[in-house]
Amino acid sequence: MELFRRGFVAQGAAIVSGAICNKPEAFSKPNIRKTVSRPLIISTWPFGEVANKKAMEVINSGGSSLDAVEKGINVTENDKENTSVGIGGLPNSEGVVQLDACIMHGPGHKAGSVMGIERIRNPISVARKIMEHTRHVQLVGKGAQEFALSQGFTKENILTEKSKRKWLEWKKNNQKKRPEGSIDNHDTIALLMLDEGGNLTGGCSTSGLAFKLPGRVGDSPIIGSGLYVDNEVGAAGATGVGENVLRHCCSFMIVEFMRQGLSPQDACIKAIKRAAKIDPLGMDLNIFFIAVDKKGRYGAAGTGKGFQYSVTTPKQSGILDSAALSDIDAGPVGGNEFHN
């Protein structure tokens, strides 16, 4: 099954862009490289590269890895042209934008999550506040909004004219149908960081399935599904159809496969194969993953072609093709990586 997403064209080879310094790191075949320079930042989709670079700026300015992950994801949340994350995200079937996010910090195995929050543009920042200032992990809906307001966040209209037009068009074409959502837009920003001290932090943010039923929550804010971080092993993040990630706890599974010794890319592949084997949808699950381990190895894989992810180190930043399960039996695919 081909990946449904906003107009990104799959490339036959890795795209290298925005070198951070004059000594670029080189590409090599998957799983046979040296450890990359730290900090290492990886994220879903080409649009994640801008978030990566912001995260690197925060680290270079003396910020913590938590600061870097939060501020990096904020860039995507604040991008009005991105209709699947933050302000500008496509609304639910009633025309209301409901946002989801979570953050996880390896040291202390800490986590925070917010689900179905309305009129707050930066849910990843709210998730961090939940993690740091409450005894809870998750807050949802009105309670999440009230907590955000108590922490100094402000209400605003996050339904842009662009997203409103898309919703009105969808509503016109679906008046007689039960609102089931749309697979035309369900991208997510998941961002993982291995810092200079070898600690892992990750975050995930989305507006969820376009035109979803009100109250629908996918995998993105669920610890173990859309994101999982284990500071002794590695971290993984997801994008794609959230229901299919949720039912298999995929990010947790990927980290456990890395614990068993698999490389990040191989762990992503094995998790997808395991899910596809027992799921009636098989390889039509439309799920995609990124992962990084404690050693600094990283990789990505998905059920179909077209998924790209962004990698940023102190020496270079680029956009890479992931492994595609439809190609696995045909020989080496995707997973291009930097090395020193």
C-alpha positions in Angstrom: 0.0 0.0 0.0 1.4 3.4 -1.0 1.7 6.1 1.7 -1.0 8.8 1.7 0.5 12.2 2.6 0.8 15.8 1.6 2.6 16.0 -1.7 6.0 14.7 -0.7 7.6 12.9 -3.6 9.7 9.8 -2.7 13.3 10.2 -3.8 15.4 7.4 -5.2 18.4 8.4 -3.0 19.0 10.3 0.2 18.7 14.1 -0.1 21.4 16.0 1.8 20.7 19.6 2.7 21.7 22.4 5.0 25.2 21.2 6.1 25.8 22.5 9.6 29.6 22.8 9.1 32.3 22.3 6.5 33.2 18.7 7.5 30.2 16.6 6.4 29.6 13.1 7.6 29.4 10.5 4.9 26.6 8.1 4.0 27.1 4.3 4.2 25.1 1.1 3.9 22.6 0.5 6.6 23.7 -1.0 9.9 27.5 -1.1 9.2 28.6 2.4 10.3 30.4 4.0 13.2 28.6 5.9 15.8 27.6 9.4 14.7 28.5 12.6 16.4 26.3 13.7 19.3 23.9 15.2 19.8 21.9 13.1 17.2 18.4 14.2 16.3 16.0 12.3 14.1 12.4 13.1 13.2 9.6 12.0 10.9 9.1 13.6 7.4 11.1 16.2 5.5 9.4 18.9 7.5 11.1 17.5 10.6 14.4 18.8 9.4 13.5 22.4 10.4 12.5 21.1 13.8 15.8 19.2 14.1 17.8 22.3 13.3 15.9 24.3 15.9 16.6 21.6 18.5 20.3 21.7 17.6 20.3 25.5 18.0 18.8 25.1 21.5 21.4 22.6 22.5 24.2 24.7 21.1 22.9 27.7 23.2 23.1 25.7 26.4 19.6 24.4 26.6 18.7 20.9 27.9 17.6 18.0 25.7 14.0 18.5 27.0 14.2 22.2 25.9 15.5 21.1 22.5 12.8 18.5 21.8 10.1 20.9 23.0 11.3 23.9 21.0 12.0 21.8 18.0 8.5 20.4 17.9 7.1 23.9 18.6 8.5 25.0 15.2 6.2 22.4 13.5 3.3 23.2 15.7 3.6 26.9 14.8 3.8 26.3 11.1 0.4 27.3 9.7 1.1 25.6 6.4 1.4 22.2 8.1 -2.2 21.0 8.2 -1.5 18.0 10.5 0.3 19.5 13.5 -0.6 22.4 15.8 -2.1 25.6 14.5 -3.4 25.0 11.0 -4.1 21.3 11.8 -7.2 20.0 10.1 -10.2 19.8 12.4 -12.5 17.0 13.4 -15.8 16.3 11.7 -17.5 19.2 13.6 -14.8 21.7 12.5 -13.0 21.8 15.9 -9.2 21.4 16.0 -8.3 18.9 18.7 -4.5 18.4 19.4 -2.6 15.5 20.9 1.1 15.3 22.1 3.4 13.5 24.4 7.0 13.9 25.6 9.3 11.4 27.3 12.6 11.9 29.1 14.9 9.0 29.5 16.5 10.0 32.8 14.0 9.2 35.5 11.7 7.5 32.8 9.4 10.6 32.9 6.5 11.2 30.6 3.7 13.7 30.0 0.8 13.6 27.6 -2.1 15.7 26.5 -5.1 14.6 24.4 -7.9 16.3 22.6 -6.9 19.8 23.8 -8.6 22.7 22.0 -7.5 26.3 21.3 -3.9 25.8 22.6 -1.4 25.8 19.8 1.6 24.0 21.5 0.4 20.8 23.0 4.0 19.4 23.4 4.7 22.3 25.8 1.5 21.4 27.8 2.6 17.8 27.9 6.0 18.9 29.3 4.2 20.9 32.0 2.1 17.9 32.9 5.3 15.8 33.3 7.1 18.4 35.4 4.4 20.0 37.5 1.8 17.3 38.2 1.9 13.7 39.5 0.0 12.6 36.4 1.1 11.5 33.0 -2.0 12.3 30.9 -4.6 15.0 30.8 -7.5 15.2 28.3 -10.0 17.6 26.8 -11.4 20.4 29.0 -9.2 19.4 32.0 -6.1 19.6 29.8 -7.1 23.1 28.5 -7.8 24.4 32.1 -4.4 23.1 33.2 -2.7 24.8 30.3 -4.4 28.1 31.1 -3.3 27.7 34.7 0.3 27.4 33.5 0.2 30.6 31.5 -0.9 29.3 28.0 -3.5 31.4 26.2 -6.6 30.5 24.2 -6.6 31.3 20.5 -8.3 30.3 17.3 -6.1 27.6 15.8 -8.4 26.8 12.9 -6.8 28.7 10.0 -8.8 29.8 6.9 -6.9 27.2 4.8 -7.9 24.3 7.1 -11.5 25.7 7.5 -11.9 25.6 3.6 -10.7 22.0 3.5 -13.2 21.1 6.3 -16.1 22.8 4.5 -15.2 21.1 1.3 -15.0 17.7 3.1 -18.3 18.4 4.9 -20.1 19.2 1.6 -18.9 16.0 0.0 -19.7 13.9 3.1 -23.1 15.2 4.2 -24.8 11.8 3.8 -22.0 9.7 5.1 -21.1 8.8 8.6 -18.0 10.9 9.6 -15.1 8.4 9.6 -12.3 10.8 9.1 -9.9 11.0 6.1 -6.7 9.2 5.3 -5.6 12.1 3.1 -3.8 13.8 5.9 -2.5 12.1 9.1 1.1 13.1 9.3 2.8 13.6 12.7 6.0 15.1 14.0 7.9 12.6 16.1 11.4 13.8 17.2 14.0 11.8 19.0 17.3 13.0 20.5 20.4 11.3 21.8 22.3 14.0 23.6 26.0 14.4 24.3 25.7 12.7 27.6 24.1 9.6 26.0 20.6 10.4 27.4 17.5 9.9 25.3 14.5 12.2 25.0 11.5 12.2 22.6 8.4 14.0 21.7 5.4 13.6 19.4 2.7 16.0 18.3 -0.3 15.9 15.9 -3.8 17.2 15.1 -4.7 13.6 14.4 -6.8 12.1 11.7 -8.4 14.8 9.5 -12.1 15.1 10.1 -12.1 12.5 12.8 -15.0 11.8 15.1 -14.9 14.4 18.0 -12.9 12.9 20.8 -10.9 10.5 18.7 -7.4 9.9 19.9 -4.8 8.1 17.9 -1.4 6.7 18.9 0.6 10.0 19.1 0.0 10.9 22.7 0.0 7.4 24.0 3.2 6.3 25.7 4.4 3.0 24.1 2.4 3.5 20.9 3.3 6.8 19.2 6.4 7.3 21.3 8.6 5.3 23.7 11.9 6.1 25.4 14.1 3.8 27.5 17.3 5.4 28.5 19.1 2.1 28.8 18.2 1.0 25.3 16.8 3.5 22.8 13.7 5.4 21.6 11.1 5.0 18.8 8.4 7.2 17.3 5.5 6.6 14.9 3.5 8.2 12.1 0.7 6.9 9.9 -2.7 5.5 10.8 -2.8 5.8 14.6 -5.4 3.1 15.2 -3.1 0.6 13.6 -0.1 1.7 15.7 -2.2 1.7 18.9 -3.4 -1.9 18.5 0.1 -3.2 18.4 2.0 -0.9 20.9 4.6 -0.5 18.2 7.0 2.0 19.6 7.4 0.0 22.8 7.9 -3.2 20.7 10.6 -1.5 18.6 12.5 -0.5 21.8 12.2 -4.1 23.1 13.6 -5.5 19.9 16.6 -3.1 20.2 17.0 -4.4 23.8 17.4 -7.8 22.2 20.2 -6.5 20.1 18.6 -5.5 16.8 19.7 -2.3 15.1 17.0 0.5 15.0 16.1 -0.2 11.4 15.9 -3.9 11.9 13.8 -3.4 15.0 11.3 -1.2 13.0 11.1 -3.9 10.3 10.5 -6.7 12.8 7.8 -4.8 14.6 6.0 -4.1 11.3 6.3 -7.7 10.2 5.0 -8.9 13.6 2.0 -6.5 13.4 1.2 -7.4 9.8 1.4 -11.1 10.5 -1.5 -11.0 13.0 -3.5 -8.1 11.7 -6.2 -8.6 9.0 -4.9 -5.6 7.2 -1.5 -7.2 6.7 0.9 -4.8 5.0 -2.0 -2.3 4.4 -1.5 -1.1 7.9 0.0 2.2 6.7 2.4 2.6 9.6 5.9 4.1 9.7 8.6 4.4 12.4 11.9 6.0 13.3 14.2 4.7 16.0 17.6 5.5 17.6 19.5 3.4 20.1 21.9 4.2 23.0 24.9 3.5 20.7 23.9 6.3 18.3 22.6 4.0 15.6 19.4 5.0 13.9 17.0 3.9 11.2 13.4 3.9 9.9 10.9 1.6 8.2 7.3 1.6 7.0 4.8 -0.7 5.4 5.1 1.0 2.0 7.2 3.3 -0.1 7.5 7.1 0.3 8.3 7.6 4.0 11.2 9.9 4.6 12.8 11.0 7.8 15.2 13.8 8.8 18.6 13.3 10.6 20.7 16.1 12.1 24.1 15.9 13.8 26.6 18.7 14.6 28.2 18.1 11.2 25.3 17.7 8.8 21.6 17.6 8.3 19.7 15.6 5.7 16.5 13.8 4.6 16.7 10.1 4.1 14.5 7.4 2.6 13.2 4.8 5.0 13.2 1.1 4.5 10.0 -0.1 2.8 8.6 -3.5 3.7 7.4 -3.9 0.2 11.0 -3.9 -0.9 12.7 -5.9 1.9 12.9 -9.2 0.0 14.3 -7.5 -3.0 17.6 -6.5 -1.3 19.0 -3.5 0.6 16.7 -0.6 0.8 16.6 2.8 2.5 18.1 3.4 5.9 21.0 5.5 4.6 23.0 6.7 7.6 25.8 9.2 8.5 29.1 8.1 10.0 32.3 9.7 11.0 
